[in-house]
Amino acid sequence: MLEEKNDNLQEADGKLEIDTNDSTQNSAIETADADAVTENTISDPEIESENTAEAIEVNHQTALDAITNSNAEESEDETLKERHEIPMQDYDTFSLDALVDELKKLINTDKVMSVKDHIEEIKKSFLLQYNHLIEEKKEEFNASKQDPNEEFEYHSPLKSKFDEYYNVFREKRNAHFKHLQTNLKSNLENRLAIVEELKELINPQENIKDTLKHFNDLRERWKNAGAIPKDKYNHVWNNYHFHVENFYDYLHLDREARDLDFKHNLEQKQKIIARVEELVNETDISKSFRELQDLHRIWKEDIGPVSKEHRDTIWNRFSELTKKIHDKREVLFESQRANEQNNLEVKKDIISKIEVLGTEKVNSHSQWLVQIQKVEALRNEFFAAGKVPSEVNEETWAAFKTAVRNFNSFKNSFYKDIKKDQNDNLNKKMALVAKAKELQESTDFTATTPIMKQIQEEWKQIGHVPKKYSDKIWKEFKDACNHYFDKLKEHKSEENVDEVAAFDNKKAYLDILRAYQLTGDHKTDLDAIKAHIEIWKGYGKVPFARRHIEGKFNKILDALFEKLSLSKKETEMMRFSNRIDSLSDSNDTRKLDNEKIFLMRKIEEVQNEIFQLENNIQFFTNTKNAKKENSIVLEVRKNIAIHKESLEVWKEKLKQLRNLGQE
């Protein structure tokens, strides 16, 4: 009962005489006597009752101290009262972006100290997440850097915004503190002076009306004296309150005026008690406690003392109700602590899942992307899980960081293994870039075009390169290839004019060839056909889309060859010669190579057929009935002859094709 009983009388002026009839003093004497009598009788019921009373007093004092300490803090800076109007959110569940947005909103509050606690919580949550992010980025950098002398750097626009907003808050806070400190000192001196004046009021020689007027003036000055340092709050208030009560209790005042004042103060305090009784049943415990703080402040600051007969009773009732609200607040805190414990279990489960992912071996980039997404989702769950008990907060955070760090190390070991392959791929692609640049100005399109196409195919077959080089070397390679093929396109555009003219000439010549009639003289007609072929070839290539005209020419030649009565071999060779000439004129080396492979396979196929037929003859000639099988043997020999003739034609074609390649 610190505020009402004034136990700390030593802090007041020691020269004042204490009324021997004071109930507090009598109570102390009675208690001392009781202690002397029952010193060695611990089991005495009176002692047990006294101990119970002391325990209740201690519990009440705990509740009162919570109110007093909070009021002392807010008495120093009244803007702190408004912090309760702004809900304290669980900022640990906010993302970095959300924290910056919330900080930006709070710094626009006029009374900076009303958001001080909120901003400090935001700062703590932001730095925890941001430092974790920096650690991850640094690990990624160390795992991927090429140059050992390269220093880690990471610039976050989000961090820059946070620093900018926090600096605004800090400047406002410093300006507020500077102004506050100036006022606190002046206000403290003013209140101490009021206390000194109260001491001097106890002067029986003065007129009682003048004394009362002076006393009321001092009380009004006290109300308006302003904030003082919180560490001085209780001491100064106790002295003030002691001397106010002393003024009432020890001076021979006008009893009627004193009793009226006592009555008024009692009514005011009874109203406060009635309101506190309502607050006990309020569902919003935090709101009840905040209002209770204000009521305690009014009780102490605005309302004077009551008569001694009511003083203890009314104060005890007020402290009992205070204790009830305080107990409900403690239950609320216990519930919050239970939630924090549940959050702790959730976070422990998340950490264990990340630890498992840090041991699961996967062997492809796509699988690692899945693992990374899982860890990212778990990390978001961790931040969204809410607060844990403060005593294990650092330990839980450290375990989380360790689990994520171990996962990243495990992941980085995989990418270190493929890093060498990517560097090898980089060297291969750089070699292709150099080759493409070397050939990009070539005008030997016949020889260069297949090479350029080949290196493009090789590029496709080479795997990934380090990301930091990928775009650069691809641009260099693409530019070199495009440069060459743009030149090739221009060259072909120039050639198209001649090809169109060749088509027109060949189209007109077909009419001449259709009208040609053989003379009947084999040599003359053969020479004429050969001359037609040479004229046709002399016209040159036609556009690719109009190459069907070559088929029409070959059909006319076939009809003429049939009329000449040439041998099958001669006819076949002339047709082949004409076809090869067409392929040669088109500069299509791929088709010529394919033709050579085809001829070699046909030769091998016919040789195998001849070998099989000759084996069959040996079978028939070695039997006892060989004479009877003579017709079959003759048929087989005939087939062998046909195959050998065909073999000579295929060999002749291959020889002609090879001679073309040597020219």
C-alpha positions as CSV (number, residue, x, y, z in Angstrom):
1,M,0.0,0.0,0.0
2,L,2.8,2.3,-1.0
3,E,0.8,5.2,-2.4
4,E,-1.8,5.4,0.4
5,K,0.1,4.4,3.6
6,N,3.3,6.3,2.8
7,D,5.6,3.6,4.2
8,N,8.6,5.5,2.8
9,L,8.3,8.3,5.4
10,Q,12.1,8.6,5.5
11,E,11.9,10.3,2.1
12,A,9.8,13.1,3.6
13,D,11.0,15.8,5.8
14,G,12.3,14.1,9.1
15,K,11.6,17.2,11.2
16,L,7.8,16.8,11.1
17,E,6.2,15.5,14.3
18,I,4.1,12.4,13.9
19,D,0.7,12.1,15.6
20,T,0.9,9.4,18.2
21,N,-2.7,8.5,17.4
22,D,-1.8,7.7,13.8
23,S,-3.3,4.4,12.9
24,T,-0.3,3.3,11.0
25,Q,2.0,3.8,13.9
26,N,-0.3,2.0,16.3
27,S,-0.6,-0.8,13.9
28,A,3.2,-1.1,13.7
29,I,3.4,-1.1,17.6
30,E,0.8,-3.8,17.8
31,T,2.6,-5.9,15.2
32,A,5.9,-5.5,17.0
33,D,4.2,-6.7,20.2
34,A,2.7,-9.6,18.5
35,D,6.1,-10.6,17.0
36,A,7.7,-10.5,20.5
37,V,5.0,-12.7,22.0
38,T,4.9,-15.3,19.3
39,E,8.5,-15.3,18.3
40,N,9.0,-19.1,18.8
41,T,5.5,-20.4,18.0
42,I,5.6,-20.8,14.3
43,S,2.4,-22.9,14.2
44,D,0.4,-20.3,15.9
45,P,-2.8,-19.6,13.8
46,E,-2.3,-15.9,14.2
47,I,1.1,-16.2,12.5
48,E,-0.3,-18.3,9.7
49,S,-3.0,-15.7,9.2
50,E,-0.4,-13.0,9.2
51,N,1.7,-14.9,6.7
52,T,-1.3,-15.3,4.4
53,A,-2.0,-11.5,4.6
54,E,1.6,-10.8,3.8
55,A,1.4,-13.1,0.7
56,I,-1.8,-11.3,-0.4
57,E,0.0,-8.0,0.1
58,V,2.9,-9.1,-2.0
59,N,0.6,-10.2,-4.8
60,H,-1.3,-7.0,-4.7
61,Q,2.0,-5.1,-4.7
62,T,3.1,-7.0,-7.9
63,A,0.0,-5.8,-9.7
64,L,0.4,-2.2,-8.4
65,D,4.1,-2.2,-9.4
66,A,3.1,-3.1,-13.0
67,I,0.7,-0.1,-13.0
68,T,3.2,2.2,-11.3
69,N,6.1,1.4,-13.6
70,S,4.1,1.9,-16.7
71,N,2.7,5.2,-15.4
72,A,6.2,6.3,-14.4
73,E,7.4,5.7,-18.0
74,E,4.4,7.5,-19.5
75,S,4.7,10.4,-17.1
76,E,8.1,11.1,-18.5
77,D,6.7,11.2,-22.1
78,E,3.0,11.5,-22.5
79,T,3.2,10.6,-26.2
80,L,3.9,7.0,-25.0
81,K,0.3,6.7,-24.0
82,E,-0.8,6.6,-27.6
83,R,1.4,3.6,-28.4
84,H,-1.5,1.4,-27.1
85,E,-3.8,2.8,-29.8
86,I,-1.6,1.3,-32.5
87,P,-1.8,-2.5,-32.5
88,M,1.6,-4.3,-32.0
89,Q,1.6,-6.8,-34.8
90,D,3.6,-10.0,-35.1
91,Y,6.2,-8.5,-37.4
92,D,8.2,-11.7,-37.6
93,T,5.5,-13.0,-40.0
94,F,5.9,-10.0,-42.4
95,S,8.0,-10.2,-45.5
96,L,10.8,-7.8,-46.1
97,D,8.6,-5.8,-48.5
98,A,5.8,-5.7,-46.0
99,L,8.1,-4.6,-43.2
100,V,9.4,-1.6,-45.3
101,D,5.8,-0.6,-46.1
102,E,4.8,-0.7,-42.5
103,L,7.9,1.3,-41.4
104,K,7.0,3.9,-44.1
105,K,3.5,4.2,-42.7
106,L,4.6,4.5,-39.0
107,I,7.2,7.2,-39.5
108,N,4.5,9.5,-40.8
109,T,2.9,9.5,-37.3
110,D,3.3,12.9,-35.6
111,K,4.1,11.6,-32.1
112,V,7.3,9.7,-32.8
113,M,7.5,8.0,-29.4
114,S,4.0,6.4,-29.8
115,V,5.5,4.1,-32.5
116,K,9.0,3.7,-31.0
117,D,8.4,0.1,-29.8
118,H,6.7,-0.8,-33.1
119,I,9.6,0.5,-35.2
120,E,12.2,-1.3,-33.1
121,E,10.3,-4.6,-33.5
122,I,10.1,-4.0,-37.3
123,K,13.9,-3.2,-37.3
124,K,14.7,-6.5,-35.4
125,S,12.5,-8.6,-37.8
126,F,13.9,-6.9,-40.9
127,L,17.5,-7.3,-39.9
128,L,17.0,-11.0,-39.0
129,Q,15.6,-11.7,-42.5
130,Y,17.9,-9.5,-44.4
131,N,21.1,-10.8,-42.8
132,H,19.9,-14.3,-43.5
133,L,19.4,-13.3,-47.2
134,I,22.9,-11.8,-47.3
135,E,24.4,-15.0,-46.0
136,E,22.7,-17.0,-48.7
137,K,23.8,-14.6,-51.4
138,K,27.4,-14.7,-50.2
139,E,27.3,-18.5,-50.2
140,E,26.0,-18.5,-53.8
141,F,28.7,-16.0,-54.8
142,N,31.5,-18.1,-53.2
143,A,30.2,-21.2,-54.9
144,S,30.1,-19.6,-58.4
145,K,32.9,-17.0,-58.5
146,Q,35.6,-17.5,-61.1
147,D,38.2,-15.1,-59.9
148,P,39.4,-15.8,-56.3
149,N,40.3,-12.1,-55.9
150,E,36.7,-11.0,-56.6
151,E,35.0,-9.5,-53.6
152,F,31.4,-10.1,-52.7
153,E,29.0,-7.2,-53.2
154,Y,25.3,-7.2,-52.9
155,H,23.1,-4.0,-53.2
156,S,19.5,-4.2,-52.2
157,P,17.1,-1.3,-53.1
158,L,14.9,-2.6,-50.4
159,K,17.6,-2.2,-47.7
160,S,18.3,1.3,-49.0
161,K,14.6,2.2,-48.6
162,F,14.6,0.7,-45.1
163,D,17.7,2.7,-44.0
164,E,16.2,5.9,-45.5
165,Y,12.9,5.5,-43.5
166,Y,14.6,4.4,-40.3
167,N,16.9,7.5,-40.5
168,V,13.8,9.7,-40.7
169,F,12.5,8.0,-37.6
170,R,15.9,8.4,-35.8
171,E,16.1,12.1,-36.6
172,K,12.6,12.7,-35.3
173,R,13.3,10.7,-32.2
174,N,16.5,12.6,-31.5
175,A,14.8,15.9,-31.9
176,H,12.0,14.8,-29.6
177,F,14.5,13.6,-26.9
178,K,16.4,16.8,-27.1
179,H,13.3,18.9,-26.6
180,L,12.0,16.4,-23.9
181,Q,15.2,16.5,-21.8
182,T,15.2,20.3,-21.6
183,N,11.6,20.2,-20.3
184,L,12.1,17.3,-17.9
185,K,14.8,19.0,-15.9
186,S,12.8,22.2,-15.6
187,N,9.6,20.4,-14.7
188,L,11.4,18.4,-12.0
189,E,12.7,21.5,-10.4
190,N,9.3,23.0,-10.5
191,R,7.7,20.0,-8.8
192,L,10.4,19.8,-6.1
193,A,9.7,23.5,-5.4
194,I,6.0,22.8,-5.0
195,V,6.8,20.0,-2.5
196,E,9.0,22.5,-0.5
197,E,6.2,25.0,-0.5
198,L,3.8,22.3,0.8
199,K,6.2,21.7,3.8
200,E,6.0,25.4,4.6
201,L,2.2,25.4,4.7
202,I,2.2,23.8,8.1
203,N,2.3,27.2,10.0
204,P,-0.4,27.7,12.7
205,Q,0.3,31.4,12.7
206,E,-1.2,31.9,9.2
207,N,-4.8,32.6,8.5
208,I,-6.5,29.3,7.6
209,K,-8.3,30.7,4.5
210,D,-5.1,32.1,3.1
211,T,-3.4,28.7,3.8
212,L,-6.2,26.8,2.0
213,K,-6.0,29.2,-1.0
214,H,-2.3,28.7,-1.1
215,F,-2.7,24.9,-0.8
216,N,-5.2,24.8,-3.7
217,D,-2.9,27.0,-5.8
218,L,-0.1,24.5,-5.2
219,R,-2.3,21.5,-6.2
220,E,-3.3,23.3,-9.5
221,R,0.4,24.1,-10.2
222,W,1.2,20.4,-9.5
223,K,-1.4,19.3,-12.1
224,N,0.1,21.5,-14.8
225,A,3.8,21.0,-13.8
226,G,4.5,18.7,-16.8
227,A,6.5,15.5,-17.2
228,I,9.5,14.6,-15.1
229,P,12.2,11.8,-15.4
230,K,10.6,8.3,-14.8
231,D,13.3,7.4,-12.3
232,K,12.2,10.3,-10.1
233,Y,8.5,9.8,-10.6
234,N,7.7,7.6,-7.5
235,H,10.0,9.4,-5.1
236,V,8.7,12.9,-6.0
237,W,5.1,11.8,-6.0
238,N,5.4,10.0,-2.7
239,N,6.9,13.2,-1.1
240,Y,4.1,15.3,-2.6
241,H,1.4,12.9,-1.5
242,F,2.9,12.6,2.0
243,H,2.9,16.3,2.5
244,V,-0.7,16.7,1.1
245,E,-1.9,14.1,3.6
246,N,0.2,15.7,6.3
247,F,-1.5,19.0,5.5
248,Y,-4.9,17.4,6.1
249,D,-4.0,15.2,9.0
250,Y,-1.6,17.2,11.2
251,L,-2.8,20.7,10.9
252,H,-5.7,22.1,12.8
253,L,-7.7,23.0,9.7
254,D,-11.3,24.1,9.3
255,R,-12.9,20.7,10.0
256,E,-16.0,21.4,7.9
257,A,-13.9,22.4,4.8
258,R,-11.6,19.4,5.3
259,D,-14.6,17.0,5.7
260,L,-16.2,18.4,2.6
261,D,-13.0,17.9,0.7
262,F,-12.6,14.4,2.1
263,K,-16.2,13.6,1.1
264,H,-15.6,14.9,-2.4
265,N,-12.4,12.9,-2.8
266,L,-14.1,9.8,-1.4
267,E,-16.9,10.1,-4.0
268,Q,-14.5,10.5,-6.8
269,K,-12.5,7.5,-5.7
270,Q,-15.7,5.4,-5.3
271,K,-16.6,6.3,-8.9
272,I,-13.2,5.1,-10.0
273,I,-13.7,1.8,-8.0
274,A,-17.1,1.4,-9.7
275,R,-15.5,1.8,-13.1
276,V,-12.8,-0.7,-12.2
277,E,-15.4,-3.2,-11.1
278,E,-16.9,-2.9,-14.7
279,L,-13.4,-3.3,-16.2
280,V,-12.9,-6.6,-14.3
281,N,-15.6,-8.0,-16.6
282,E,-14.3,-6.4,-19.8
283,T,-13.4,-9.0,-22.5
284,D,-10.6,-6.9,-24.0
285,I,-8.0,-7.4,-21.2
286,S,-5.4,-5.1,-22.8
287,K,-7.9,-2.3,-23.1
288,S,-9.0,-2.8,-19.4
289,F,-5.4,-2.6,-18.2
290,R,-4.7,0.6,-20.2
291,E,-7.8,2.3,-18.7
292,L,-6.8,1.0,-15.3
293,Q,-3.4,2.8,-15.7
294,D,-5.3,6.0,-16.4
295,L,-7.5,5.5,-13.4
296,H,-4.5,5.0,-11.2
297,R,-3.0,8.2,-12.6
298,I,-6.2,10.1,-11.8
299,W,-6.3,8.6,-8.3
300,K,-2.8,9.7,-7.6
301,E,-2.6,13.0,-9.5
302,D,-6.0,14.5,-9.6
303,I,-7.8,13.4,-6.4
304,G,-6.7,14.2,-2.9
305,P,-6.8,12.1,0.2
306,V,-9.9,10.8,2.1
307,S,-10.5,10.6,5.8
308,K,-8.5,8.1,7.8
309,E,-11.5,5.9,8.5
310,H,-12.0,5.2,4.8
311,R,-8.4,5.5,3.7
312,D,-7.3,1.9,4.1
313,T,-10.6,0.4,3.1
314,I,-11.0,2.2,-0.1
315,W,-7.4,1.7,-1.1
316,N,-7.5,-2.0,-0.3
317,R,-10.6,-2.4,-2.5
318,F,-8.9,-0.5,-5.3
319,S,-5.8,-2.7,-5.1
320,E,-7.9,-5.9,-4.9
321,L,-9.7,-5.0,-8.1
322,T,-6.3,-4.0,-9.7
323,K,-5.0,-7.4,-8.7
324,K,-8.0,-9.1,-10.5
325,I,-7.3,-7.3,-13.7
326,H,-3.6,-7.9,-13.4
327,D,-4.4,-11.7,-12.9
328,K,-6.6,-11.7,-16.0
329,R,-3.8,-10.0,-17.9
330,E,-1.4,-12.7,-16.7
331,V,-3.8,-15.4,-18.0
332,L,-3.8,-13.6,-21.3
333,F,0.0,-13.6,-21.3
334,E,0.0,-17.3,-20.4
335,S,-2.3,-17.9,-23.4
336,Q,0.1,-15.9,-25.6
337,R,3.0,-17.9,-24.2
338,A,1.1,-21.1,-25.1
339,N,0.7,-19.8,-28.6
340,E,4.4,-19.0,-28.7
341,Q,5.1,-22.6,-27.6
342,N,2.9,-23.9,-30.4
343,N,4.8,-21.7,-32.8
344,L,8.0,-23.1,-31.5
345,E,6.9,-26.6,-32.3
346,V,5.8,-25.6,-35.8
347,K,9.2,-23.9,-36.4
348,K,11.1,-27.0,-35.1
349,D,9.1,-29.2,-37.5
350,I,10.0,-26.8,-40.4
351,I,13.7,-26.9,-39.4
352,S,13.7,-30.7,-39.4
353,K,12.1,-30.8,-42.9
354,I,14.8,-28.5,-44.2
355,E,17.5,-30.7,-42.6
356,V,16.0,-33.7,-44.4
357,L,16.1,-31.8,-47.7
358,G,19.7,-31.0,-47.0
359,T,20.6,-34.7,-47.2
360,E,18.4,-35.8,-50.2
361,K,20.7,-36.3,-53.1
362,V,19.4,-35.4,-56.6
363,N,21.3,-35.5,-59.8
364,S,19.8,-32.9,-62.2
365,H,19.3,-29.2,-62.4
366,S,15.5,-29.7,-62.7
367,Q,15.3,-31.8,-59.6
368,W,17.4,-29.2,-57.7
369,L,14.9,-26.6,-58.7
370,V,12.1,-28.6,-57.1
371,Q,14.2,-28.9,-53.9
372,I,14.9,-25.2,-53.9
373,Q,11.2,-24.4,-54.2
374,K,10.5,-26.7,-51.3
375,V,13.0,-24.9,-49.1
376,E,11.7,-21.5,-50.2
377,A,8.1,-22.6,-49.2
378,L,9.4,-23.9,-45.9
379,R,11.2,-20.7,-45.2
380,N,8.1,-18.6,-45.9
381,E,6.2,-20.9,-43.5
382,F,8.9,-20.3,-40.9
383,F,8.5,-16.6,-41.1
384,A,4.7,-16.8,-41.1
385,A,4.7,-19.1,-38.0
386,G,4.8,-16.2,-35.5
387,K,6.7,-15.5,-32.4
388,V,8.3,-18.1,-30.1
389,P,9.3,-17.7,-26.4
390,S,11.9,-15.0,-26.1
391,E,14.3,-17.3,-24.2
392,V,14.6,-19.7,-27.2
393,N,14.2,-17.1,-30.0
394,E,17.9,-16.8,-30.7
395,E,18.5,-20.6,-30.5
396,T,15.6,-21.3,-32.9
397,W,16.8,-18.7,-35.3
398,A,20.3,-20.1,-35.2
399,A,19.0,-23.6,-35.9
400,F,17.0,-22.4,-38.8
401,K,19.9,-20.6,-40.4
402,T,22.1,-23.6,-39.9
403,A,19.6,-25.9,-41.6
404,V,19.3,-23.5,-44.6
405,R,23.0,-23.0,-44.7
406,N,23.6,-26.8,-44.8
407,F,21.1,-27.2,-47.6
408,N,22.7,-24.5,-49.6
409,S,26.2,-26.1,-49.1
410,F,24.8,-29.4,-50.2
411,K,23.2,-27.8,-53.3
412,N,26.3,-25.8,-54.1
413,S,28.4,-29.0,-54.0
414,F,26.3,-30.4,-56.9
415,Y,26.7,-27.2,-58.9
416,K,30.4,-27.2,-58.2
417,D,30.6,-30.6,-59.9
418,I,28.8,-29.4,-63.0
419,K,30.7,-26.1,-63.0
420,K,33.8,-27.8,-64.6
421,D,31.6,-29.2,-67.4
422,Q,30.1,-25.8,-68.0
423,N,33.6,-24.3,-68.2
424,D,34.6,-27.0,-70.7
425,N,31.4,-26.2,-72.7
426,L,32.4,-22.5,-72.6
427,N,35.8,-23.3,-74.1
428,K,34.2,-25.4,-76.9
429,K,31.7,-22.6,-77.7
430,M,34.4,-20.0,-77.7
431,A,36.3,-22.0,-80.3
432,L,33.2,-22.2,-82.5
433,V,32.8,-18.4,-82.1
434,A,36.4,-17.9,-83.2
435,K,35.8,-20.2,-86.2
436,A,32.6,-18.5,-87.2
437,K,34.2,-15.1,-87.0
438,E,37.1,-16.4,-89.2
439,L,34.7,-17.6,-91.9
440,Q,32.1,-14.8,-91.8
441,E,33.8,-12.8,-94.6
442,S,34.5,-15.8,-96.8
443,T,33.2,-15.6,-100.4
444,D,33.8,-19.2,-101.2
445,F,30.2,-20.1,-100.5
446,T,30.4,-23.6,-102.0
447,A,33.1,-24.6,-99.5
448,T,32.1,-22.4,-96.5
449,T,28.4,-22.9,-96.3
450,P,28.6,-26.6,-95.3
451,I,31.2,-25.7,-92.6
452,M,29.0,-22.9,-91.2
453,K,26.0,-25.3,-91.0
454,Q,28.2,-27.9,-89.3
455,I,29.4,-25.6,-86.6
456,Q,25.8,-24.5,-86.0
457,E,24.9,-28.1,-85.4
458,E,27.9,-28.6,-83.1
459,W,26.8,-25.5,-81.1
460,K,23.4,-27.1,-80.5
461,Q,25.1,-30.3,-79.2
462,I,27.2,-28.5,-76.6
463,G,25.6,-28.1,-73.2
464,H,25.2,-25.1,-70.8
465,V,27.9,-22.6,-70.1
466,P,28.2,-20.4,-67.0
467,K,25.3,-18.0,-66.9
468,K,27.5,-14.9,-66.8
469,Y,29.0,-15.7,-70.2
470,S,26.0,-17.3,-71.9
471,D,24.4,-14.2,-73.4
472,K,27.7,-12.6,-74.5
473,I,29.1,-15.6,-76.4
474,W,25.7,-16.4,-78.0
475,K,25.4,-12.9,-79.3
476,E,28.9,-13.1,-80.8
477,F,28.2,-16.5,-82.4
478,K,24.8,-15.4,-83.8
479,D,26.2,-12.2,-85.2
480,A,29.0,-14.0,-87.0
481,C,26.7,-16.6,-88.5
482,N,24.1,-14.0,-89.5
483,H,26.7,-11.9,-91.1
484,Y,27.9,-14.8,-93.3
485,F,24.4,-16.0,-94.3
486,D,23.3,-12.5,-95.1
487,K,26.2,-12.3,-97.6
488,L,25.2,-15.7,-99.0
489,K,21.7,-14.5,-99.5
490,E,22.9,-11.4,-101.4
491,H,25.0,-13.7,-103.5
492,K,22.1,-16.0,-104.3
493,S,20.0,-13.0,-105.2
494,E,22.6,-12.0,-107.8
495,E,22.7,-15.6,-109.2
496,N,18.9,-15.8,-109.5
497,V,19.0,-13.5,-112.5
498,D,21.2,-15.9,-114.5
499,E,19.1,-18.9,-113.3
500,V,15.9,-17.4,-114.5
501,A,17.5,-16.7,-117.9
502,A,18.8,-20.3,-118.0
503,F,15.2,-21.6,-117.4
504,D,13.8,-19.5,-120.2
505,N,16.5,-20.8,-122.6
506,K,15.9,-24.4,-121.6
507,K,12.1,-24.0,-121.8
508,A,12.5,-22.8,-125.4
509,Y,15.0,-25.5,-126.3
510,L,12.6,-28.2,-125.2
511,D,10.4,-27.4,-128.2
512,I,13.4,-27.7,-130.5
513,L,14.3,-31.1,-129.0
514,R,10.8,-32.4,-129.3
515,A,10.8,-31.6,-133.0
516,Y,14.2,-33.4,-133.6
517,Q,14.0,-36.5,-135.8
518,L,16.6,-39.2,-136.0
519,T,18.3,-39.8,-139.4
520,G,18.7,-43.5,-139.0
521,D,22.5,-43.4,-139.0
522,H,23.5,-44.7,-135.6
523,K,26.7,-42.7,-135.2
524,T,25.2,-39.5,-136.6
525,D,22.2,-39.7,-134.4
526,L,24.3,-40.5,-131.3
527,D,26.6,-37.5,-131.9
528,A,23.6,-35.3,-132.4
529,I,22.0,-36.4,-129.1
530,K,25.3,-35.8,-127.3
531,A,25.4,-32.3,-128.9
532,H,21.9,-31.6,-127.6
533,I,23.0,-32.6,-124.1
534,E,26.1,-30.2,-124.2
535,I,23.9,-27.4,-125.4
536,W,21.4,-28.1,-122.6
537,K,24.2,-28.1,-120.0
538,G,25.6,-24.9,-121.4
539,Y,22.6,-22.9,-120.4
540,G,23.5,-23.5,-116.7
541,K,21.5,-23.9,-113.5
542,V,17.8,-23.1,-113.2
543,P,16.0,-21.8,-110.0
544,F,15.5,-24.5,-107.5
545,A,11.7,-24.2,-107.6
546,R,11.8,-24.8,-111.4
547,R,14.1,-27.8,-111.6
548,H,11.2,-29.9,-112.8
549,I,12.3,-28.9,-116.3
550,E,15.3,-31.3,-116.0
551,G,12.8,-34.2,-115.7
552,K,11.1,-33.2,-119.0
553,F,14.5,-33.1,-120.7
554,N,15.4,-36.5,-119.4
555,K,12.1,-38.0,-120.7
556,I,12.8,-36.7,-124.2
557,L,16.4,-38.2,-124.1
558,D,15.0,-41.6,-122.9
559,A,12.7,-41.7,-125.9
560,L,15.6,-40.9,-128.3
561,F,17.8,-43.5,-126.7
562,E,15.2,-46.2,-127.2
563,K,15.0,-45.4,-130.9
564,L,18.8,-45.6,-131.3
565,S,18.9,-49.4,-130.4
566,L,21.8,-48.8,-128.1
567,S,23.0,-51.6,-125.8
568,K,21.5,-51.6,-122.3
569,K,24.9,-50.7,-120.9
570,E,25.4,-47.7,-123.2
571,T,21.9,-46.4,-122.6
572,E,22.3,-46.8,-118.8
573,M,25.7,-45.1,-118.8
574,M,24.5,-42.1,-120.9
575,R,21.6,-41.6,-118.6
576,F,23.8,-41.8,-115.6
577,S,26.4,-39.4,-117.1
578,N,23.7,-36.9,-117.7
579,R,22.3,-37.2,-114.2
580,I,25.7,-36.9,-112.6
581,D,26.4,-33.8,-114.6
582,S,23.2,-32.2,-113.3
583,L,24.3,-33.0,-109.7
584,S,27.8,-31.6,-110.4
585,D,26.4,-28.4,-111.8
586,S,24.2,-27.9,-108.6
587,N,27.4,-28.0,-106.4
588,D,25.5,-30.4,-104.1
589,T,28.3,-32.4,-102.7
590,R,26.0,-34.1,-100.2
591,K,24.0,-35.7,-103.0
592,L,27.1,-36.7,-104.8
593,D,28.4,-38.4,-101.7
594,N,25.1,-40.2,-101.2
595,E,25.2,-41.4,-104.8
596,K,28.7,-42.8,-104.3
597,I,27.5,-44.7,-101.1
598,F,24.5,-46.0,-103.1
599,L,26.7,-47.4,-105.9
600,M,29.1,-49.0,-103.4
601,R,26.2,-50.8,-101.7
602,K,24.8,-52.0,-105.0
603,I,28.1,-53.4,-106.1
604,E,28.4,-55.3,-102.8
605,E,24.8,-56.5,-103.1
606,V,25.3,-57.9,-106.7
607,Q,28.6,-59.5,-105.8
608,N,26.9,-61.3,-102.9
609,E,24.2,-62.5,-105.3
610,I,26.8,-63.9,-107.8
611,F,28.6,-65.6,-104.9
612,Q,25.4,-67.3,-103.8
613,L,24.5,-68.4,-107.3
614,E,27.9,-69.9,-107.9
615,N,27.6,-71.9,-104.6
616,N,24.2,-73.2,-105.9
617,I,25.8,-74.5,-109.1
618,Q,28.4,-76.4,-107.1
619,F,25.6,-78.0,-105.2
620,F,23.8,-79.2,-108.3
621,T,26.9,-80.4,-110.1
622,N,28.1,-82.5,-107.2
623,T,24.9,-84.6,-107.0
624,K,24.5,-88.1,-108.7
625,N,21.6,-86.8,-110.9
626,A,23.6,-83.8,-112.2
627,K,22.6,-84.7,-115.9
628,K,18.9,-84.6,-115.0
629,E,19.4,-81.1,-113.4
630,N,21.2,-79.7,-116.4
631,S,18.3,-77.2,-117.2
632,I,18.4,-75.8,-113.7
633,V,22.1,-75.4,-113.9
634,L,21.8,-73.6,-117.2
635,E,19.2,-71.2,-115.7
636,V,21.5,-70.4,-112.8
637,R,24.5,-69.8,-115.1
638,K,22.3,-67.4,-117.1
639,N,21.4,-65.5,-114.0
640,I,25.1,-65.3,-113.1
641,A,25.9,-63.8,-116.5
642,I,23.1,-61.2,-116.1
643,H,24.4,-60.2,-112.6
644,K,27.9,-59.9,-113.9
645,E,26.8,-57.6,-116.7
646,S,24.9,-55.6,-114.1
647,L,28.0,-55.5,-111.9
648,E,30.1,-54.1,-114.7
649,V,27.6,-51.3,-115.2
650,W,27.6,-50.4,-111.4
651,K,31.4,-50.5,-111.3
652,E,31.6,-48.3,-114.4
653,K,29.2,-45.8,-112.8
654,L,31.3,-45.7,-109.6
655,K,34.5,-45.2,-111.7
656,Q,32.9,-42.3,-113.6
657,L,31.8,-40.7,-110.3
658,R,35.2,-41.0,-108.7
659,N,36.9,-39.6,-111.8
660,L,34.5,-36.6,-111.5
661,G,35.7,-36.1,-107.9
662,Q,39.4,-36.1,-109.0
663,E,38.8,-33.4,-111.7
